[in-house]
Amino acid sequence: MKPETLSFFEKVYEVVRQIPFGRVTSYGAIAKYLGAAKSARIVGYAMNSSHNKDVPAHRVVNRKGLLTGKHHFDGSNLMQQLLENEGIEVVDNQIQHLDSIYWDPSKELREN
């Protein structure tokens, strides 16, 4: 399937699959990279629908580093556990040292 024929959700999943281990990005950064800067909420919907699609959705947080999507993961603390397994510190549902682990797809990827 050619990139231009992919649904928006599939384009989101392609970006999320490229987030490196131990790094996080935001819903808004993904939306901006895909040319839909005001669609951060739609990126969130895509993350909510990403189960069983081999997408590391736990690496997507809000712009302040809050684990706003954690209630969509099985178990009460799975999103935090997955992040901590990658060496990311989380305190009170918020990523610590966000600036040092933030991954911006607009700076890291080239649009095809």
Phi and psi restraints in degrees (range 20) as a CNS / XPLOR table:
assign (resid 1 and name C) (resid 2 and name N)
       (resid 2 and name CA) (resid 2 and name C) 1.0 -77.0 20.0 2
assign (resid 2 and name N) (resid 2 and name CA)
       (resid 2 and name C) (resid 3 and name N) 1.0 146.4 20.0 2
assign (resid 2 and name C) (resid 3 and name N)
       (resid 3 and name CA) (resid 3 and name C) 1.0 -52.8 20.0 2
assign (resid 3 and name N) (resid 3 and name CA)
       (resid 3 and name C) (resid 4 and name N) 1.0 -37.5 20.0 2
assign (resid 3 and name C) (resid 4 and name N)
       (resid 4 and name CA) (resid 4 and name C) 1.0 -69.7 20.0 2
assign (resid 4 and name N) (resid 4 and name CA)
       (resid 4 and name C) (resid 5 and name N) 1.0 -17.5 20.0 2
assign (resid 4 and name C) (resid 5 and name N)
       (resid 5 and name CA) (resid 5 and name C) 1.0 -94.7 20.0 2
assign (resid 5 and name N) (resid 5 and name CA)
       (resid 5 and name C) (resid 6 and name N) 1.0 -6.7 20.0 2
assign (resid 5 and name C) (resid 6 and name N)
       (resid 6 and name CA) (resid 6 and name C) 1.0 -70.2 20.0 2
assign (resid 6 and name N) (resid 6 and name CA)
       (resid 6 and name C) (resid 7 and name N) 1.0 146.5 20.0 2
assign (resid 6 and name C) (resid 7 and name N)
       (resid 7 and name CA) (resid 7 and name C) 1.0 -67.6 20.0 2
assign (resid 7 and name N) (resid 7 and name CA)
       (resid 7 and name C) (resid 8 and name N) 1.0 162.0 20.0 2
assign (resid 7 and name C) (resid 8 and name N)
       (resid 8 and name CA) (resid 8 and name C) 1.0 -56.9 20.0 2
assign (resid 8 and name N) (resid 8 and name CA)
       (resid 8 and name C) (resid 9 and name N) 1.0 -44.1 20.0 2
assign (resid 8 and name C) (resid 9 and name N)
       (resid 9 and name CA) (resid 9 and name C) 1.0 -57.6 20.0 2
assign (resid 9 and name N) (resid 9 and name CA)
       (resid 9 and name C) (resid 10 and name N) 1.0 -44.1 20.0 2
assign (resid 9 and name C) (resid 10 and name N)
       (resid 10 and name CA) (resid 10 and name C) 1.0 -64.5 20.0 2
assign (resid 10 and name N) (resid 10 and name CA)
       (resid 10 and name C) (resid 11 and name N) 1.0 -36.2 20.0 2
assign (resid 10 and name C) (resid 11 and name N)
       (resid 11 and name CA) (resid 11 and name C) 1.0 -64.7 20.0 2
assign (resid 11 and name N) (resid 11 and name CA)
       (resid 11 and name C) (resid 12 and name N) 1.0 -40.4 20.0 2
assign (resid 11 and name C) (resid 12 and name N)
       (resid 12 and name CA) (resid 12 and name C) 1.0 -59.7 20.0 2
assign (resid 12 and name N) (resid 12 and name CA)
       (resid 12 and name C) (resid 13 and name N) 1.0 -46.9 20.0 2
assign (resid 12 and name C) (resid 13 and name N)
       (resid 13 and name CA) (resid 13 and name C) 1.0 -61.1 20.0 2
assign (resid 13 and name N) (resid 13 and name CA)
       (resid 13 and name C) (resid 14 and name N) 1.0 -38.7 20.0 2
assign (resid 13 and name C) (resid 14 and name N)
       (resid 14 and name CA) (resid 14 and name C) 1.0 -60.4 20.0 2
assign (resid 14 and name N) (resid 14 and name CA)
       (resid 14 and name C) (resid 15 and name N) 1.0 -42.4 20.0 2
assign (resid 14 and name C) (resid 15 and name N)
       (resid 15 and name CA) (resid 15 and name C) 1.0 -66.2 20.0 2
assign (resid 15 and name N) (resid 15 and name CA)
       (resid 15 and name C) (resid 16 and name N) 1.0 -47.8 20.0 2
assign (resid 15 and name C) (resid 16 and name N)
       (resid 16 and name CA) (resid 16 and name C) 1.0 -62.1 20.0 2
assign (resid 16 and name N) (resid 16 and name CA)
       (resid 16 and name C) (resid 17 and name N) 1.0 -35.4 20.0 2
assign (resid 16 and name C) (resid 17 and name N)
       (resid 17 and name CA) (resid 17 and name C) 1.0 -64.1 20.0 2
assign (resid 17 and name N) (resid 17 and name CA)
       (resid 17 and name C) (resid 18 and name N) 1.0 -17.3 20.0 2
assign (resid 17 and name C) (resid 18 and name N)
       (resid 18 and name CA) (resid 18 and name C) 1.0 -95.7 20.0 2
assign (resid 18 and name N) (resid 18 and name CA)
       (resid 18 and name C) (resid 19 and name N) 1.0 -4.1 20.0 2
assign (resid 18 and name C) (resid 19 and name N)
       (resid 19 and name CA) (resid 19 and name C) 1.0 -66.6 20.0 2
assign (resid 19 and name N) (resid 19 and name CA)
       (resid 19 and name C) (resid 20 and name N) 1.0 123.8 20.0 2
assign (resid 19 and name C) (resid 20 and name N)
       (resid 20 and name CA) (resid 20 and name C) 1.0 -66.0 20.0 2
assign (resid 20 and name N) (resid 20 and name CA)
       (resid 20 and name C) (resid 21 and name N) 1.0 151.5 20.0 2
assign (resid 20 and name C) (resid 21 and name N)
       (resid 21 and name CA) (resid 21 and name C) 1.0 -52.1 20.0 2
assign (resid 21 and name N) (resid 21 and name CA)
       (resid 21 and name C) (resid 22 and name N) 1.0 134.3 20.0 2
assign (resid 21 and name C) (resid 22 and name N)
       (resid 22 and name CA) (resid 22 and name C) 1.0 81.3 20.0 2
assign (resid 22 and name N) (resid 22 and name CA)
       (resid 22 and name C) (resid 23 and name N) 1.0 9.9 20.0 2
assign (resid 22 and name C) (resid 23 and name N)
       (resid 23 and name CA) (resid 23 and name C) 1.0 -127.1 20.0 2
assign (resid 23 and name N) (resid 23 and name CA)
       (resid 23 and name C) (resid 24 and name N) 1.0 160.4 20.0 2
assign (resid 23 and name C) (resid 24 and name N)
       (resid 24 and name CA) (resid 24 and name C) 1.0 -135.9 20.0 2
assign (resid 24 and name N) (resid 24 and name CA)
       (resid 24 and name C) (resid 25 and name N) 1.0 161.1 20.0 2
assign (resid 24 and name C) (resid 25 and name N)
       (resid 25 and name CA) (resid 25 and name C) 1.0 -139.2 20.0 2
assign (resid 25 and name N) (resid 25 and name CA)
       (resid 25 and name C) (resid 26 and name N) 1.0 179.6 20.0 2
assign (resid 25 and name C) (resid 26 and name N)
       (resid 26 and name CA) (resid 26 and name C) 1.0 -114.2 20.0 2
assign (resid 26 and name N) (resid 26 and name CA)
       (resid 26 and name C) (resid 27 and name N) 1.0 160.9 20.0 2
assign (resid 26 and name C) (resid 27 and name N)
       (resid 27 and name CA) (resid 27 and name C) 1.0 -57.1 20.0 2
assign (resid 27 and name N) (resid 27 and name CA)
       (resid 27 and name C) (resid 28 and name N) 1.0 -45.1 20.0 2
assign (resid 27 and name C) (resid 28 and name N)
       (resid 28 and name CA) (resid 28 and name C) 1.0 -64.5 20.0 2
assign (resid 28 and name N) (resid 28 and name CA)
       (resid 28 and name C) (resid 29 and name N) 1.0 -37.9 20.0 2
assign (resid 28 and name C) (resid 29 and name N)
       (resid 29 and name CA) (resid 29 and name C) 1.0 -64.9 20.0 2
assign (resid 29 and name N) (resid 29 and name CA)
       (resid 29 and name C) (resid 30 and name N) 1.0 -38.4 20.0 2
assign (resid 29 and name C) (resid 30 and name N)
       (resid 30 and name CA) (resid 30 and name C) 1.0 -66.8 20.0 2
assign (resid 30 and name N) (resid 30 and name CA)
       (resid 30 and name C) (resid 31 and name N) 1.0 -46.1 20.0 2
assign (resid 30 and name C) (resid 31 and name N)
       (resid 31 and name CA) (resid 31 and name C) 1.0 -58.6 20.0 2
assign (resid 31 and name N) (resid 31 and name CA)
       (resid 31 and name C) (resid 32 and name N) 1.0 -45.6 20.0 2
assign (resid 31 and name C) (resid 32 and name N)
       (resid 32 and name CA) (resid 32 and name C) 1.0 -62.0 20.0 2
assign (resid 32 and name N) (resid 32 and name CA)
       (resid 32 and name C) (resid 33 and name N) 1.0 -45.0 20.0 2
assign (resid 32 and name C) (resid 33 and name N)
       (resid 33 and name CA) (resid 33 and name C) 1.0 -58.7 20.0 2
assign (resid 33 and name N) (resid 33 and name CA)
       (resid 33 and name C) (resid 34 and name N) 1.0 -37.4 20.0 2
assign (resid 33 and name C) (resid 34 and name N)
       (resid 34 and name CA) (resid 34 and name C) 1.0 -83.3 20.0 2
assign (resid 34 and name N) (resid 34 and name CA)
       (resid 34 and name C) (resid 35 and name N) 1.0 5.1 20.0 2
assign (resid 34 and name C) (resid 35 and name N)
       (resid 35 and name CA) (resid 35 and name C) 1.0 80.7 20.0 2
assign (resid 35 and name N) (resid 35 and name CA)
       (resid 35 and name C) (resid 36 and name N) 1.0 19.1 20.0 2
assign (resid 35 and name C) (resid 36 and name N)
       (resid 36 and name CA) (resid 36 and name C) 1.0 -130.9 20.0 2
assign (resid 36 and name N) (resid 36 and name CA)
       (resid 36 and name C) (resid 37 and name N) 1.0 60.1 20.0 2
assign (resid 36 and name C) (resid 37 and name N)
       (resid 37 and name CA) (resid 37 and name C) 1.0 -52.5 20.0 2
assign (resid 37 and name N) (resid 37 and name CA)
       (resid 37 and name C) (resid 38 and name N) 1.0 -28.6 20.0 2
assign (resid 37 and name C) (resid 38 and name N)
       (resid 38 and name CA) (resid 38 and name C) 1.0 -95.2 20.0 2
assign (resid 38 and name N) (resid 38 and name CA)
       (resid 38 and name C) (resid 39 and name N) 1.0 17.0 20.0 2
assign (resid 38 and name C) (resid 39 and name N)
       (resid 39 and name CA) (resid 39 and name C) 1.0 -110.4 20.0 2
assign (resid 39 and name N) (resid 39 and name CA)
       (resid 39 and name C) (resid 40 and name N) 1.0 28.5 20.0 2
assign (resid 39 and name C) (resid 40 and name N)
       (resid 40 and name CA) (resid 40 and name C) 1.0 -57.3 20.0 2
assign (resid 40 and name N) (resid 40 and name CA)
       (resid 40 and name C) (resid 41 and name N) 1.0 -37.8 20.0 2
assign (resid 40 and name C) (resid 41 and name N)
       (resid 41 and name CA) (resid 41 and name C) 1.0 -63.9 20.0 2
assign (resid 41 and name N) (resid 41 and name CA)
       (resid 41 and name C) (resid 42 and name N) 1.0 -37.2 20.0 2
assign (resid 41 and name C) (resid 42 and name N)
       (resid 42 and name CA) (resid 42 and name C) 1.0 -67.0 20.0 2
assign (resid 42 and name N) (resid 42 and name CA)
       (resid 42 and name C) (resid 43 and name N) 1.0 -36.5 20.0 2
assign (resid 42 and name C) (resid 43 and name N)
       (resid 43 and name CA) (resid 43 and name C) 1.0 -61.1 20.0 2
assign (resid 43 and name N) (resid 43 and name CA)
       (resid 43 and name C) (resid 44 and name N) 1.0 -40.5 20.0 2
assign (resid 43 and name C) (resid 44 and name N)
       (resid 44 and name CA) (resid 44 and name C) 1.0 -59.7 20.0 2
assign (resid 44 and name N) (resid 44 and name CA)
       (resid 44 and name C) (resid 45 and name N) 1.0 -42.7 20.0 2
assign (resid 44 and name C) (resid 45 and name N)
       (resid 45 and name CA) (resid 45 and name C) 1.0 -62.1 20.0 2
assign (resid 45 and name N) (resid 45 and name CA)
       (resid 45 and name C) (resid 46 and name N) 1.0 -38.9 20.0 2
assign (resid 45 and name C) (resid 46 and name N)
       (resid 46 and name CA) (resid 46 and name C) 1.0 -62.3 20.0 2
assign (resid 46 and name N) (resid 46 and name CA)
       (resid 46 and name C) (resid 47 and name N) 1.0 -42.4 20.0 2
assign (resid 46 and name C) (resid 47 and name N)
       (resid 47 and name CA) (resid 47 and name C) 1.0 -63.2 20.0 2
assign (resid 47 and name N) (resid 47 and name CA)
       (resid 47 and name C) (resid 48 and name N) 1.0 -39.5 20.0 2
assign (resid 47 and name C) (resid 48 and name N)
       (resid 48 and name CA) (resid 48 and name C) 1.0 -63.0 20.0 2
assign (resid 48 and name N) (resid 48 and name CA)
       (resid 48 and name C) (resid 49 and name N) 1.0 -27.0 20.0 2
assign (resid 48 and name C) (resid 49 and name N)
       (resid 49 and name CA) (resid 49 and name C) 1.0 -99.2 20.0 2
assign (resid 49 and name N) (resid 49 and name CA)
       (resid 49 and name C) (resid 50 and name N) 1.0 10.8 20.0 2
assign (resid 49 and name C) (resid 50 and name N)
       (resid 50 and name CA) (resid 50 and name C) 1.0 -90.4 20.0 2
assign (resid 50 and name N) (resid 50 and name CA)
       (resid 50 and name C) (resid 51 and name N) 1.0 -1.3 20.0 2
assign (resid 50 and name C) (resid 51 and name N)
       (resid 51 and name CA) (resid 51 and name C) 1.0 -60.0 20.0 2
assign (resid 51 and name N) (resid 51 and name CA)
       (resid 51 and name C) (resid 52 and name N) 1.0 141.2 20.0 2
assign (resid 51 and name C) (resid 52 and name N)
       (resid 52 and name CA) (resid 52 and name C) 1.0 65.5 20.0 2
assign (resid 52 and name N) (resid 52 and name CA)
       (resid 52 and name C) (resid 53 and name N) 1.0 24.8 20.0 2
assign (resid 52 and name C) (resid 53 and name N)
       (resid 53 and name CA) (resid 53 and name C) 1.0 -119.8 20.0 2
assign (resid 53 and name N) (resid 53 and name CA)
       (resid 53 and name C) (resid 54 and name N) 1.0 13.2 20.0 2
assign (resid 53 and name C) (resid 54 and name N)
       (resid 54 and name CA) (resid 54 and name C) 1.0 54.9 20.0 2
assign (resid 54 and name N) (resid 54 and name CA)
       (resid 54 and name C) (resid 55 and name N) 1.0 49.5 20.0 2
assign (resid 54 and name C) (resid 55 and name N)
       (resid 55 and name CA) (resid 55 and name C) 1.0 -120.4 20.0 2
assign (resid 55 and name N) (resid 55 and name CA)
       (resid 55 and name C) (resid 56 and name N) 1.0 124.7 20.0 2
assign (resid 55 and name C) (resid 56 and name N)
       (resid 56 and name CA) (resid 56 and name C) 1.0 -78.3 20.0 2
assign (resid 56 and name N) (resid 56 and name CA)
       (resid 56 and name C) (resid 57 and name N) 1.0 67.1 20.0 2
assign (resid 56 and name C) (resid 57 and name N)
       (resid 57 and name CA) (resid 57 and name C) 1.0 -60.0 20.0 2
assign (resid 57 and name N) (resid 57 and name CA)
       (resid 57 and name C) (resid 58 and name N) 1.0 -22.9 20.0 2
assign (resid 57 and name C) (resid 58 and name N)
       (resid 58 and name CA) (resid 58 and name C) 1.0 -64.3 20.0 2
assign (resid 58 and name N) (resid 58 and name CA)
       (resid 58 and name C) (resid 59 and name N) 1.0 -16.5 20.0 2
assign (resid 58 and name C) (resid 59 and name N)
       (resid 59 and name CA) (resid 59 and name C) 1.0 -86.7 20.0 2
assign (resid 59 and name N) (resid 59 and name CA)
       (resid 59 and name C) (resid 60 and name N) 1.0 5.0 20.0 2
assign (resid 59 and name C) (resid 60 and name N)
       (resid 60 and name CA) (resid 60 and name C) 1.0 -112.5 20.0 2
assign (resid 60 and name N) (resid 60 and name CA)
       (resid 60 and name C) (resid 61 and name N) 1.0 120.8 20.0 2
assign (resid 60 and name C) (resid 61 and name N)
       (resid 61 and name CA) (resid 61 and name C) 1.0 -128.9 20.0 2
assign (resid 61 and name N) (resid 61 and name CA)
       (resid 61 and name C) (resid 62 and name N) 1.0 175.6 20.0 2
assign (resid 61 and name C) (resid 62 and name N)
       (resid 62 and name CA) (resid 62 and name C) 1.0 -78.2 20.0 2
assign (resid 62 and name N) (resid 62 and name CA)
       (resid 62 and name C) (resid 63 and name N) 1.0 174.7 20.0 2
assign (resid 62 and name C) (resid 63 and name N)
       (resid 63 and name CA) (resid 63 and name C) 1.0 -63.8 20.0 2
assign (resid 63 and name N) (resid 63 and name CA)
       (resid 63 and name C) (resid 64 and name N) 1.0 -18.3 20.0 2
assign (resid 63 and name C) (resid 64 and name N)
       (resid 64 and name CA) (resid 64 and name C) 1.0 -96.3 20.0 2
assign (resid 64 and name N) (resid 64 and name CA)
       (resid 64 and name C) (resid 65 and name N) 1.0 1.1 20.0 2
assign (resid 64 and name C) (resid 65 and name N)
       (resid 65 and name CA) (resid 65 and name C) 1.0 86.7 20.0 2
assign (resid 65 and name N) (resid 65 and name CA)
       (resid 65 and name C) (resid 66 and name N) 1.0 13.9 20.0 2
assign (resid 65 and name C) (resid 66 and name N)
       (resid 66 and name CA) (resid 66 and name C) 1.0 -82.3 20.0 2
assign (resid 66 and name N) (resid 66 and name CA)
       (resid 66 and name C) (resid 67 and name N) 1.0 143.8 20.0 2
assign (resid 66 and name C) (resid 67 and name N)
       (resid 67 and name CA) (resid 67 and name C) 1.0 -82.8 20.0 2
assign (resid 67 and name N) (resid 67 and name CA)
       (resid 67 and name C) (resid 68 and name N) 1.0 65.4 20.0 2
assign (resid 67 and name C) (resid 68 and name N)
       (resid 68 and name CA) (resid 68 and name C) 1.0 -69.6 20.0 2
assign (resid 68 and name N) (resid 68 and name CA)
       (resid 68 and name C) (resid 69 and name N) 1.0 -20.1 20.0 2
assign (resid 68 and name C) (resid 69 and name N)
       (resid 69 and name CA) (resid 69 and name C) 1.0 -96.6 20.0 2
assign (resid 69 and name N) (resid 69 and name CA)
       (resid 69 and name C) (resid 70 and name N) 1.0 8.4 20.0 2
assign (resid 69 and name C) (resid 70 and name N)
       (resid 70 and name CA) (resid 70 and name C) 1.0 -61.8 20.0 2
assign (resid 70 and name N) (resid 70 and name CA)
       (resid 70 and name C) (resid 71 and name N) 1.0 -28.4 20.0 2
assign (resid 70 and name C) (resid 71 and name N)
       (resid 71 and name CA) (resid 71 and name C) 1.0 -72.8 20.0 2
assign (resid 71 and name N) (resid 71 and name CA)
       (resid 71 and name C) (resid 72 and name N) 1.0 -6.2 20.0 2
assign (resid 71 and name C) (resid 72 and name N)
       (resid 72 and name CA) (resid 72 and name C) 1.0 -93.1 20.0 2
assign (resid 72 and name N) (resid 72 and name CA)
       (resid 72 and name C) (resid 73 and name N) 1.0 1.0 20.0 2
assign (resid 72 and name C) (resid 73 and name N)
       (resid 73 and name CA) (resid 73 and name C) 1.0 -100.1 20.0 2
assign (resid 73 and name N) (resid 73 and name CA)
       (resid 73 and name C) (resid 74 and name N) 1.0 146.7 20.0 2
assign (resid 73 and name C) (resid 74 and name N)
       (resid 74 and name CA) (resid 74 and name C) 1.0 -62.5 20.0 2
assign (resid 74 and name N) (resid 74 and name CA)
       (resid 74 and name C) (resid 75 and name N) 1.0 142.6 20.0 2
assign (resid 74 and name C) (resid 75 and name N)
       (resid 75 and name CA) (resid 75 and name C) 1.0 82.0 20.0 2
assign (resid 75 and name N) (resid 75 and name CA)
       (resid 75 and name C) (resid 76 and name N) 1.0 158.3 20.0 2
assign (resid 75 and name C) (resid 76 and name N)
       (resid 76 and name CA) (resid 76 and name C) 1.0 -78.7 20.0 2
assign (resid 76 and name N) (resid 76 and name CA)
       (resid 76 and name C) (resid 77 and name N) 1.0 -19.4 20.0 2
assign (resid 76 and name C) (resid 77 and name N)
       (resid 77 and name CA) (resid 77 and name C) 1.0 -136.1 20.0 2
assign (resid 77 and name N) (resid 77 and name CA)
       (resid 77 and name C) (resid 78 and name N) 1.0 19.9 20.0 2
assign (resid 77 and name C) (resid 78 and name N)
       (resid 78 and name CA) (resid 78 and name C) 1.0 -63.5 20.0 2
assign (resid 78 and name N) (resid 78 and name CA)
       (resid 78 and name C) (resid 79 and name N) 1.0 -42.5 20.0 2
assign (resid 78 and name C) (resid 79 and name N)
       (resid 79 and name CA) (resid 79 and name C) 1.0 -58.9 20.0 2
assign (resid 79 and name N) (resid 79 and name CA)
       (resid 79 and name C) (resid 80 and name N) 1.0 -46.6 20.0 2
assign (resid 79 and name C) (resid 80 and name N)
       (resid 80 and name CA) (resid 80 and name C) 1.0 -63.1 20.0 2
assign (resid 80 and name N) (resid 80 and name CA)
       (resid 80 and name C) (resid 81 and name N) 1.0 -42.7 20.0 2
assign (resid 80 and name C) (resid 81 and name N)
       (resid 81 and name CA) (resid 81 and name C) 1.0 -61.6 20.0 2
assign (resid 81 and name N) (resid 81 and name CA)
       (resid 81 and name C) (resid 82 and name N) 1.0 -42.0 20.0 2
assign (resid 81 and name C) (resid 82 and name N)
       (resid 82 and name CA) (resid 82 and name C) 1.0 -62.9 20.0 2
assign (resid 82 and name N) (resid 82 and name CA)
       (resid 82 and name C) (resid 83 and name N) 1.0 -42.0 20.0 2
assign (resid 82 and name C) (resid 83 and name N)
       (resid 83 and name CA) (resid 83 and name C) 1.0 -65.8 20.0 2
assign (resid 83 and name N) (resid 83 and name CA)
       (resid 83 and name C) (resid 84 and name N) 1.0 -44.4 20.0 2
assign (resid 83 and name C) (resid 84 and name N)
       (resid 84 and name CA) (resid 84 and name C) 1.0 -63.6 20.0 2
assign (resid 84 and name N) (resid 84 and name CA)
       (resid 84 and name C) (resid 85 and name N) 1.0 -33.7 20.0 2
assign (resid 84 and name C) (resid 85 and name N)
       (resid 85 and name CA) (resid 85 and name C) 1.0 -64.0 20.0 2
assign (resid 85 and name N) (resid 85 and name CA)
       (resid 85 and name C) (resid 86 and name N) 1.0 -20.0 20.0 2
assign (resid 85 and name C) (resid 86 and name N)
       (resid 86 and name CA) (resid 86 and name C) 1.0 -96.9 20.0 2
assign (resid 86 and name N) (resid 86 and name CA)
       (resid 86 and name C) (resid 87 and name N) 1.0 7.1 20.0 2
assign (resid 86 and name C) (resid 87 and name N)
       (resid 87 and name CA) (resid 87 and name C) 1.0 87.2 20.0 2
assign (resid 87 and name N) (resid 87 and name CA)
       (resid 87 and name C) (resid 88 and name N) 1.0 11.8 20.0 2
assign (resid 87 and name C) (resid 88 and name N)
       (resid 88 and name CA) (resid 88 and name C) 1.0 -91.6 20.0 2
assign (resid 88 and name N) (resid 88 and name CA)
       (resid 88 and name C) (resid 89 and name N) 1.0 128.3 20.0 2
assign (resid 88 and name C) (resid 89 and name N)
       (resid 89 and name CA) (resid 89 and name C) 1.0 -85.3 20.0 2
assign (resid 89 and name N) (resid 89 and name CA)
       (resid 89 and name C) (resid 90 and name N) 1.0 129.6 20.0 2
assign (resid 89 and name C) (resid 90 and name N)
       (resid 90 and name CA) (resid 90 and name C) 1.0 -126.5 20.0 2
assign (resid 90 and name N) (resid 90 and name CA)
       (resid 90 and name C) (resid 91 and name N) 1.0 127.3 20.0 2
assign (resid 90 and name C) (resid 91 and name N)
       (resid 91 and name CA) (resid 91 and name C) 1.0 -129.9 20.0 2
assign (resid 91 and name N) (resid 91 and name CA)
       (resid 91 and name C) (resid 92 and name N) 1.0 126.7 20.0 2
assign (resid 91 and name C) (resid 92 and name N)
       (resid 92 and name CA) (resid 92 and name C) 1.0 51.6 20.0 2
assign (resid 92 and name N) (resid 92 and name CA)
       (resid 92 and name C) (resid 93 and name N) 1.0 47.9 20.0 2
assign (resid 92 and name C) (resid 93 and name N)
       (resid 93 and name CA) (resid 93 and name C) 1.0 62.8 20.0 2
assign (resid 93 and name N) (resid 93 and name CA)
       (resid 93 and name C) (resid 94 and name N) 1.0 24.4 20.0 2
assign (resid 93 and name C) (resid 94 and name N)
       (resid 94 and name CA) (resid 94 and name C) 1.0 -132.7 20.0 2
assign (resid 94 and name N) (resid 94 and name CA)
       (resid 94 and name C) (resid 95 and name N) 1.0 134.1 20.0 2
assign (resid 94 and name C) (resid 95 and name N)
       (resid 95 and name CA) (resid 95 and name C) 1.0 -63.7 20.0 2
assign (resid 95 and name N) (resid 95 and name CA)
       (resid 95 and name C) (resid 96 and name N) 1.0 133.4 20.0 2
assign (resid 95 and name C) (resid 96 and name N)
       (resid 96 and name CA) (resid 96 and name C) 1.0 -94.3 20.0 2
assign (resid 96 and name N) (resid 96 and name CA)
       (resid 96 and name C) (resid 97 and name N) 1.0 147.6 20.0 2
assign (resid 96 and name C) (resid 97 and name N)
       (resid 97 and name CA) (resid 97 and name C) 1.0 58.0 20.0 2
assign (resid 97 and name N) (resid 97 and name CA)
       (resid 97 and name C) (resid 98 and name N) 1.0 42.5 20.0 2
assign (resid 97 and name C) (resid 98 and name N)
       (resid 98 and name CA) (resid 98 and name C) 1.0 -54.0 20.0 2
assign (resid 98 and name N) (resid 98 and name CA)
       (resid 98 and name C) (resid 99 and name N) 1.0 -42.2 20.0 2
assign (resid 98 and name C) (resid 99 and name N)
       (resid 99 and name CA) (resid 99 and name C) 1.0 -57.0 20.0 2
assign (resid 99 and name N) (resid 99 and name CA)
       (resid 99 and name C) (resid 100 and name N) 1.0 -34.9 20.0 2
assign (resid 99 and name C) (resid 100 and name N)
       (resid 100 and name CA) (resid 100 and name C) 1.0 -81.2 20.0 2
assign (resid 100 and name N) (resid 100 and name CA)
       (resid 100 and name C) (resid 101 and name N) 1.0 -17.1 20.0 2
assign (resid 100 and name C) (resid 101 and name N)
       (resid 101 and name CA) (resid 101 and name C) 1.0 -118.7 20.0 2
assign (resid 101 and name N) (resid 101 and name CA)
       (resid 101 and name C) (resid 102 and name N) 1.0 3.0 20.0 2
assign (resid 101 and name C) (resid 102 and name N)
       (resid 102 and name CA) (resid 102 and name C) 1.0 -71.6 20.0 2
assign (resid 102 and name N) (resid 102 and name CA)
       (resid 102 and name C) (resid 103 and name N) 1.0 133.7 20.0 2
assign (resid 102 and name C) (resid 103 and name N)
       (resid 103 and name CA) (resid 103 and name C) 1.0 -116.1 20.0 2
assign (resid 103 and name N) (resid 103 and name CA)
       (resid 103 and name C) (resid 104 and name N) 1.0 118.7 20.0 2
assign (resid 103 and name C) (resid 104 and name N)
       (resid 104 and name CA) (resid 104 and name C) 1.0 -103.4 20.0 2
assign (resid 104 and name N) (resid 104 and name CA)
       (resid 104 and name C) (resid 105 and name N) 1.0 110.5 20.0 2
assign (resid 104 and name C) (resid 105 and name N)
       (resid 105 and name CA) (resid 105 and name C) 1.0 -60.1 20.0 2
assign (resid 105 and name N) (resid 105 and name CA)
       (resid 105 and name C) (resid 106 and name N) 1.0 -29.0 20.0 2
assign (resid 105 and name C) (resid 106 and name N)
       (resid 106 and name CA) (resid 106 and name C) 1.0 -66.0 20.0 2
assign (resid 106 and name N) (resid 106 and name CA)
       (resid 106 and name C) (resid 107 and name N) 1.0 -25.7 20.0 2
assign (resid 106 and name C) (resid 107 and name N)
       (resid 107 and name CA) (resid 107 and name C) 1.0 -96.3 20.0 2
assign (resid 107 and name N) (resid 107 and name CA)
       (resid 107 and name C) (resid 108 and name N) 1.0 -23.1 20.0 2
assign (resid 107 and name C) (resid 108 and name N)
       (resid 108 and name CA) (resid 108 and name C) 1.0 -100.6 20.0 2
assign (resid 108 and name N) (resid 108 and name CA)
       (resid 108 and name C) (resid 109 and name N) 1.0 -24.0 20.0 2
assign (resid 108 and name C) (resid 109 and name N)
       (resid 109 and name CA) (resid 109 and name C) 1.0 -119.1 20.0 2
assign (resid 109 and name N) (resid 109 and name CA)
       (resid 109 and name C) (resid 110 and name N) 1.0 156.1 20.0 2
assign (resid 109 and name C) (resid 110 and name N)
       (resid 110 and name CA) (resid 110 and name C) 1.0 -107.4 20.0 2
assign (resid 110 and name N) (resid 110 and name CA)
       (resid 110 and name C) (resid 111 and name N) 1.0 134.7 20.0 2
assign (resid 110 and name C) (resid 111 and name N)
       (resid 111 and name CA) (resid 111 and name C) 1.0 -67.8 20.0 2
assign (resid 111 and name N) (resid 111 and name CA)
       (resid 111 and name C) (resid 112 and name N) 1.0 132.4 20.0 2
